Amino acid sequence: MIPSYANFGGKIHGGILLSLMDKVAYACSSKHSGTYCVTVSVDKVEFLQPVEVGELVSMHASVNYVGRTSLIVGIRVEAQNVKSGTIKHTNSSYFTMVAKGEDDKPTEVPPLILQNKEDVRRFIEAMRMKEIKQQVKAQMDDARSQIEVDAAHVVLKNERCIIDY
């Protein structure tokens, strides 16, 4: 990681890492699908430890789940201090990708061959995470549809905001 990637705090900017992770998710999903893939969502981005200028960053990606046209790619980011050799886990994330055909429409992807218990665990974990994500989306949509602004003074009574209209 080079100095121009640093944020105002002197650490590597999270946006730089996300951009690199997106490229890795593209490469991983496209390799599996044999076609162009696009990012649909990024879930569970966790910045566990900062990445320092001068560290070598490695990104380990795997296709954890495939649907008919979508893939979930898990990415683990590690940073190595070149002087000490110390390696630290800095980020983890899950990218949902969709395969695109020549007509730019979603296209079917090959099934995922699960070769060991770890592959099976990741596939089942991704299935569960997908179900939870759908439930949360439904709850969020429901919460948005039930907002009553006229009752805001009651709902926001103990919050750190001032209604000024």
N, C-alpha and C positions, 0 to 999 in steps of 0.2 A: 504494500500500500504506500502510495506516494503522498508527499505533503499537500498537493493540490486537492486530494480527496478528503482532507481534514475539515471538520466543522469548526465553529468558533471556540469550542472547548478543547481543541487539539486532538480529538479522536476522529476516527474515520466516520464520515457522515453516513447515517442509516440509509439514506436514499441511494448512495453509491452501492452499498451492499444489496439493497433490494433490486437495483437495476441489474447487478451481476447475477443475482439469484433468478431473476426473470429470464435472463439469457440461458442459464443452466437448465431451468425448467423447460424452456423451448427445445433445447438440444435433446434432453432426455425424452420428452414426449414425442418429438418428431422422429427420433431414432426408433422408438417402439412402434409408432403408428405408420411410419413410412410416408408421412405427408406433413404439410405445413400445419402448425398448431398455434392457437392464440390463447392468451391468458384470459380466463373468465373471472377468477377471483383468487385472492391471496388470503389464506386463513392462518390464524395463530402465529403471527410474526412475534417472535420473542427475542429481544436483545438482551442476552444473558450477561455478557461481559463486553467491554469496549474493545474495539480493534485499534491497535496503535499504528502510527506511521512507522514503516519499516518492516512490519510483520508480513509474513507470507500467508496468504489466505487460500484455503482449500475448500471446495464445495463438493459434497457427496450427495448425489441425487439418485433416487430410485422411483420407478413407477410403482406405486403402492396399490393402485386400484384402477380398473377400467370399467366404464359403463359401455353403452352402445357407441357413443361418439366422444365421450369425455374420458379424461385420465386425471388421476390425482397423483402429483409428484411430491414426494417428501424430500426436503433439502436440509442437510446438516452442514453448518459452516464452522470451520475450525481455523484458528490463527496460530501461526508458529513464530515464536521469537527466535530469530536466526542465531543470535549469540548464545542463548542458553539452551536452545532446542526444545523449550517448553511448548507444548501444544495445549490450547484451551478451546473448549466448545463455546462459541460466541453467539450463534444464532440457530434457530430451527424454524421451519415454516412449511406450509403445505400450499401448493399451487394447483388450482383446478384449471385444466387446459381442455380445449375442444379442438378436435382434428377437423381440418377444412379440406374439401375436395377441390378439383379443378374449377368447379362452378361456384366456389367460395361459400358453399353450404356445408353444414356439418356432415361428416362422412364417418362411416363405421370404422372402428379400430379393431385390430386383432385381439383375441383374448390374452390374458396375462397368464403365463406359465409359472405356477408357484412351485419352486424347486426345493423348498425346505420349510421348516416350521416357522422361521422368521418371516418368510414371504407370506405364509398363511396368516400369521399374526398381524402383519401390516395391512393385508387386504381386509381382514375382518375389522380392524381398528378404523380403517378409512371408511368402510361401510357404515359403522356406527357414527363416526364424525359427520358423515353426509346426512344421516337421519337427524342428528341433533341440529345441524345447520338448517335443515328444512323446518324443523319445529321452531327454532329461534326466529327464522324469517317470518313465519306465520304469526308468531307472537308480536314481533316488531310491527308488522303490517297492521295487526289488530290494535296495538297501542297507538299508532299514528292516527288510525281512523276514529279513535275515541277521545281525542284531546278536546277538552272544552275550555277554550280560552276565557270565556266569561267567568269561570270558576278559578282562574289563575291565582287570585289573591289568597285563596284557601290552600291550594296545592303548593304554592311557592312560599308559604308563610315562614318556614324555617330554613329557606335556602339563601345562598349568598347572591342575591340579585335584587334590583330595585325596578319596579314597574313604573315607568315614567311616560305615561300617555293619558 
